[in-house]
Amino acid sequence: PWRRWQTAQLGALTVGVRQLWRTLEDANPKLTSLWSVLDELARSTTGPIAIRCHSRAAARATFASLSRGERTPEQEALWEEMGERITVTTFKERFFAGEYAAQVLTGAPPPWLFSILVGQEAVVTHVLCYGIEEEVLRRQGARWAETATDWQRALCRSLRVAEPAPIES
């Protein structure tokens, strides 16, 4: 298909994709942060851990990078210790309340899936995000808090009770 569109040579495209993959494997800031969070969780939790990604493809790639990618001896030992209790899945998957001791989100969830941040599926939530994602996440959190406060005020007016303090994000 690439040749028919005359946008790229298949060989050049293959070389470019392989180079991009090598670069991401060598210096992927989120993967480095993920290893740090897993190291911290290895010392602080004993229960199951969920790593949640934007898509199934991202979940498969994350699992591959953790389980058999190029890793340091320390990372290999950490995976050997924790690999059995880690589930790598997508944001869309739903679980029972308290099913996980911790969850790690590999990015800011889209607005329609913001509930995974305030849900009860995991006791602790870590979010790995770039600066721009953090900014978006803060805006989503502020909107969520404002909406929840409005609902709470409306309920208090309906029940004729004193309004509580506003919800903070």
C-alpha positions as a LaTeX table, in Angstrom:
\begin{tabular}{lrrr}
\hline
Residue & $x$ (\AA) & $y$ (\AA) & $z$ (\AA) \\
\hline
Pro1 & 0.00 & 0.00 & 0.00 \\
Trp2 & 2.82 & 2.45 & 0.70 \\
Arg3 & 4.23 & 2.06 & $-2.81$ \\
Arg4 & 0.85 & 2.61 & $-4.39$ \\
Trp5 & 0.49 & 5.91 & $-2.52$ \\
Gln6 & 4.09 & 6.80 & $-3.37$ \\
Thr7 & 4.58 & 8.31 & 0.07 \\
Ala8 & 7.46 & 6.15 & 1.21 \\
Gln9 & 9.66 & 3.33 & 0.14 \\
Leu10 & 8.80 & 0.20 & 2.10 \\
Gly11 & 12.48 & $-0.41$ & 2.91 \\
Ala12 & 12.99 & 3.16 & 4.12 \\
Leu13 & 9.80 & 2.98 & 6.14 \\
Thr14 & 10.92 & $-0.29$ & 7.76 \\
Val15 & 14.31 & 1.21 & 8.63 \\
Gly16 & 12.63 & 4.32 & 10.06 \\
Val17 & 10.24 & 2.32 & 12.22 \\
Arg18 & 13.06 & 0.11 & 13.51 \\
Gln19 & 15.13 & 3.20 & 14.38 \\
Leu20 & 12.18 & 4.78 & 16.16 \\
Trp21 & 11.61 & 1.55 & 18.12 \\
Arg22 & 15.30 & 1.39 & 19.13 \\
Thr23 & 15.25 & 5.03 & 20.22 \\
Leu24 & 12.13 & 4.48 & 22.34 \\
Glu25 & 13.65 & 1.35 & 23.86 \\
Asp26 & 16.85 & 3.22 & 24.72 \\
Ala27 & 15.36 & 6.44 & 26.09 \\
Asn28 & 11.65 & 6.08 & 26.83 \\
Pro29 & 10.97 & 8.40 & 29.78 \\
Lys30 & 7.65 & 6.74 & 30.65 \\
Leu31 & 9.20 & 3.27 & 30.64 \\
Thr32 & 11.99 & 4.52 & 32.91 \\
Ser33 & 9.38 & 6.06 & 35.23 \\
Leu34 & 7.35 & 2.85 & 35.13 \\
Trp35 & 10.35 & 0.84 & 36.32 \\
Ser36 & 10.86 & 3.36 & 39.16 \\
Val37 & 7.22 & 3.09 & 40.23 \\
Leu38 & 7.37 & $-0.71$ & 40.10 \\
Asp39 & 10.50 & $-0.65$ & 42.25 \\
Glu40 & 8.70 & 1.55 & 44.78 \\
Leu41 & 5.62 & $-0.70$ & 44.72 \\
Ala42 & 7.78 & $-3.80$ & 45.22 \\
Arg43 & 8.82 & $-2.35$ & 48.58 \\
Ser44 & 5.45 & $-0.90$ & 49.64 \\
Thr45 & 2.77 & $-3.38$ & 48.45 \\
Thr46 & 2.30 & $-7.10$ & 48.38 \\
Gly47 & $-0.96$ & $-7.28$ & 46.44 \\
Pro48 & $-1.70$ & $-7.36$ & 42.73 \\
Ile49 & $-0.81$ & $-4.39$ & 40.51 \\
Ala50 & $-2.56$ & $-3.19$ & 37.36 \\
Ile51 & $-0.73$ & $-1.29$ & 34.65 \\
Arg52 & $-3.31$ & 0.44 & 32.46 \\
Cys53 & $-2.58$ & 1.70 & 28.94 \\
His54 & $-4.53$ & 3.66 & 26.30 \\
Ser55 & $-4.94$ & 0.73 & 23.91 \\
Arg56 & $-4.46$ & $-3.01$ & 23.58 \\
Ala57 & $-1.45$ & $-2.41$ & 21.35 \\
Ala58 & 0.13 & $-0.17$ & 23.99 \\
Ala59 & $-0.63$ & $-2.78$ & 26.67 \\
Arg60 & 1.06 & $-5.51$ & 24.60 \\
Ala61 & 4.07 & $-3.29$ & 23.91 \\
Thr62 & 4.35 & $-2.36$ & 27.60 \\
Phe63 & 4.17 & $-6.00$ & 28.65 \\
Ala64 & 6.81 & $-6.93$ & 26.06 \\
Ser65 & 9.12 & $-4.13$ & 27.23 \\
Leu66 & 8.75 & $-5.18$ & 30.86 \\
Ser67 & 8.97 & $-8.93$ & 30.42 \\
Arg68 & 11.46 & $-9.43$ & 27.63 \\
Gly69 & 12.72 & $-6.07$ & 26.38 \\
Glu70 & 16.24 & $-4.87$ & 26.90 \\
Arg71 & 16.50 & $-4.67$ & 30.68 \\
Thr72 & 19.18 & $-4.14$ & 33.27 \\
Pro73 & 19.93 & $-7.00$ & 35.68 \\
Glu74 & 18.08 & $-5.06$ & 38.40 \\
Gln75 & 15.00 & $-4.73$ & 36.18 \\
Glu76 & 15.14 & $-8.44$ & 35.33 \\
Ala77 & 15.27 & $-9.30$ & 39.04 \\
Leu78 & 12.39 & $-6.91$ & 39.74 \\
Trp79 & 10.29 & $-8.51$ & 37.00 \\
Glu80 & 11.09 & $-11.99$ & 38.30 \\
Glu81 & 9.91 & $-10.89$ & 41.74 \\
Met82 & 6.78 & $-9.01$ & 40.64 \\
Gly83 & 5.83 & $-10.30$ & 37.18 \\
Glu84 & 3.22 & $-12.78$ & 38.40 \\
Arg85 & 1.22 & $-10.17$ & 40.27 \\
Ile86 & 1.21 & $-7.56$ & 37.49 \\
Thr87 & $-1.67$ & $-7.28$ & 35.03 \\
Val88 & $-1.14$ & $-5.09$ & 31.96 \\
Thr89 & $-4.46$ & $-3.97$ & 30.51 \\
Thr90 & $-6.33$ & $-1.00$ & 29.04 \\
Phe91 & $-8.11$ & 1.97 & 30.59 \\
Lys92 & $-11.45$ & 0.53 & 29.46 \\
Glu93 & $-11.21$ & $-2.67$ & 31.53 \\
Arg94 & $-13.30$ & $-2.62$ & 34.69 \\
Phe95 & $-12.53$ & $-4.47$ & 37.91 \\
Phe96 & $-14.11$ & $-5.05$ & 41.30 \\
Ala97 & $-13.55$ & $-2.51$ & 44.08 \\
Gly98 & $-10.24$ & $-3.09$ & 45.83 \\
Glu99 & $-9.15$ & $-5.78$ & 43.37 \\
Tyr100 & $-5.70$ & $-4.19$ & 43.03 \\
Ala101 & $-3.31$ & $-2.89$ & 45.67 \\
Ala102 & $-2.08$ & $-0.32$ & 43.13 \\
Gln103 & $-2.64$ & 0.75 & 39.56 \\
Val104 & $-0.26$ & 2.59 & 37.27 \\
Leu105 & $-1.73$ & 4.59 & 34.41 \\
Thr106 & 0.73 & 5.04 & 31.55 \\
Gly107 & $-0.81$ & 8.38 & 30.63 \\
Ala108 & $-3.65$ & 10.71 & 31.43 \\
Pro109 & $-6.98$ & 9.01 & 30.74 \\
Pro110 & $-9.36$ & 10.63 & 28.25 \\
Pro111 & $-12.16$ & 12.70 & 29.79 \\
Trp112 & $-14.78$ & 9.95 & 29.33 \\
Leu113 & $-12.60$ & 7.53 & 31.33 \\
Phe114 & $-11.61$ & 9.97 & 34.09 \\
Ser115 & $-13.54$ & 7.81 & 36.56 \\
Ile116 & $-10.64$ & 5.34 & 36.80 \\
Leu117 & $-8.76$ & 8.01 & 38.77 \\
Val118 & $-11.49$ & 8.38 & 41.38 \\
Gly119 & $-12.74$ & 4.79 & 41.31 \\
Gln120 & $-12.14$ & 2.15 & 43.93 \\
Glu121 & $-10.59$ & $-0.56$ & 41.76 \\
Ala122 & $-7.16$ & 0.10 & 43.28 \\
Val123 & $-6.06$ & 1.38 & 46.67 \\
Val124 & $-3.28$ & 3.56 & 45.19 \\
Thr125 & $-3.07$ & 5.13 & 41.73 \\
His126 & 0.09 & 6.38 & 40.00 \\
Val127 & $-0.17$ & 8.36 & 36.76 \\
Leu128 & 2.81 & 8.62 & 34.42 \\
Cys129 & 2.41 & 11.62 & 32.15 \\
Tyr130 & 4.33 & 14.20 & 30.21 \\
Gly131 & 3.98 & 17.90 & 31.03 \\
Ile132 & 1.20 & 18.54 & 28.53 \\
Glu133 & $-0.71$ & 15.49 & 29.77 \\
Glu134 & $-0.36$ & 16.73 & 33.34 \\
Glu135 & $-1.86$ & 20.05 & 32.35 \\
Val136 & $-4.81$ & 18.32 & 30.67 \\
Leu137 & $-5.24$ & 16.06 & 33.69 \\
Arg138 & $-5.31$ & 19.03 & 36.07 \\
Arg139 & $-8.01$ & 20.71 & 33.95 \\
Gln140 & $-10.05$ & 17.48 & 33.88 \\
Gly141 & $-9.69$ & 17.16 & 37.65 \\
Ala142 & $-10.82$ & 20.73 & 38.20 \\
Arg143 & $-13.87$ & 20.18 & 35.94 \\
Trp144 & $-14.70$ & 16.95 & 37.74 \\
Ala145 & $-14.43$ & 18.62 & 41.16 \\
Glu146 & $-16.62$ & 21.53 & 40.00 \\
Thr147 & $-19.29$ & 19.18 & 38.62 \\
Ala148 & $-19.24$ & 16.99 & 41.73 \\
Thr149 & $-19.52$ & 20.08 & 43.96 \\
Asp150 & $-22.51$ & 21.34 & 41.91 \\
Trp151 & $-24.25$ & 17.96 & 42.27 \\
Gln152 & $-23.52$ & 17.93 & 45.98 \\
Arg153 & $-24.94$ & 21.46 & 46.40 \\
Ala154 & $-28.06$ & 20.56 & 44.45 \\
Leu155 & $-28.58$ & 17.49 & 46.65 \\
Cys156 & $-28.11$ & 19.53 & 49.81 \\
Arg157 & $-30.66$ & 22.11 & 48.60 \\
Ser158 & $-33.13$ & 19.32 & 47.80 \\
Leu159 & $-32.68$ & 17.74 & 51.23 \\
Arg160 & $-32.57$ & 21.15 & 52.93 \\
Val161 & $-29.30$ & 20.45 & 54.71 \\
Ala162 & $-26.18$ & 22.58 & 55.12 \\
Glu163 & $-23.83$ & 22.56 & 52.16 \\
Pro164 & $-20.48$ & 20.85 & 52.75 \\
Ala165 & $-17.12$ & 22.30 & 51.70 \\
Pro166 & $-16.43$ & 22.17 & 47.95 \\
Ile167 & $-14.60$ & 19.15 & 46.55 \\
Glu168 & $-10.96$ & 19.82 & 45.69 \\
Ser169 & $-9.09$ & 18.28 & 42.80 \\
\hline
\end{tabular}
